Amino acid sequence: MTAQLIGESRSTIVYNRRAGRFRDAETGQFVPRMRVLLEIDAERARTQTRLQGLTRRMVSQSISLGEWQQQVGEVIKDSHLRMSMMGAGGRSQMSSRHWGTIGRLLRDEYERLDNVAEQL
């Protein structure tokens, strides 16, 4: 069974549970660790770009503070989900424990986001 590495990405990397490794879906070859690390870095960069864009829009007043907070929360949530799925080896590998860990992380992130919004 295989699962895509990062939900939204165009990556062709899939996790093969039987082998316990990632494969390239197009070539069938095992993926070197460096490529997986590059996928992680690409996700981080996409998230950073989205957050910076939202912050610029809020500063320029094209979105309200409330809209900024809501959209930043969504970006953070989506990134945590994609990274957690990757770490678990794909969505199909996610257990109740994984989902619970994400929930706790998000609760803490949302609390910090609330504090930032209050300070702004």
N, C-alpha and C positions, 0 to 999 in steps of 0.2 A: 504494500500500500504506500502511496506517495501523497505528499501534501506540499502545496506551494510554500516557499520559505517565508516571504513577506506578502501578506494579503493583497495590497494594492499595487505592489511593484510590478514591473514588467519582467522581473527576473524569471529565468528558466530553471532556477535551482529548485529542486524538490527533495523532500526528505524521504529516504527509503528506510522504513522501520526494520525490515528484515536485516538489512546490512548495517543499520545504525549509523548511516552516513548520508550526506547530501550528494545528489547526482544532478547532472545537467540533463534536463528533460529532453533536450534536442539531440544530444550526442550519446546519452546513456553513460557517460564517463563519470567517475567519482570526482567531486569538486575539491580542489585543494583548499586547505584551511584559509589561505590568504584570500581566496575569492569570497568565502563566507564573511570574513572580516570586512572586505570591501562592501559587501551588501549591508552590513551593519552600519558602516560609516556613511553609506549613501542614505540610509534611513535617517540617521542623525542629521545629515545636511538638509534633507527635505523638510524635516520637522523644524529645524532652525530657520530656514528660509520662510516657511509659513508663519512662524511666530513673529519674525521680524516684520514681515509684510503686514500682519494684523496690527502690530504695535505702531507702525508708520501710519496706517489708516486711522487709528485712534488718535494719535498725536495731531494729525492733520484735520481731525474732527469729521472725517468722512464716515466713521462709525462711532457710536456712543460707547461710553465706558462699559455699560451693560452688555452691549453686543460684543465688544472686545473680549470681555470676561467669558461669555458663553462660547464664543468661537475658539478662544485659546483652550478652554476646557475640552472641547471636542478634539482639537489637534493633539493635545496631550493624551487623551484617552485612546485615540486611534493609534498613536505611536506606541503607547504601552502595549496595546493589543497585538500589533504587528511584531514587536520585538519579543513579546512573551511567546507568541506562536512560533516564532523562529527558534527561540531557545528550547521550546518543548519538542521541536521537530515537526511542527505543522499543526494546523487547527485540529486535525483528527487525533493528535497526541495529547491535547489539552485535557487535564483532569480537573475534577472539582477543586482540588488543592491549588492548581494554577489559577483558575478563575477567582478563587478566594484571595489569593495573593495580589492579583491585579486589583481587585476591589479595595483592599486595604491600601495599596499604593495610591490609587486614585482618590480615595477619601483624604489622604494626607496631602496630595497635590492640590485638590480642590480647596482644602483649608488654607494652604499657602496662597493660592490664587485669590481667595476671598480677602486675605490680609493685604495683599498687594493692591487689590482694587480699592479697599478701604483707605489705604494710604494715599492713593492717587486722588 
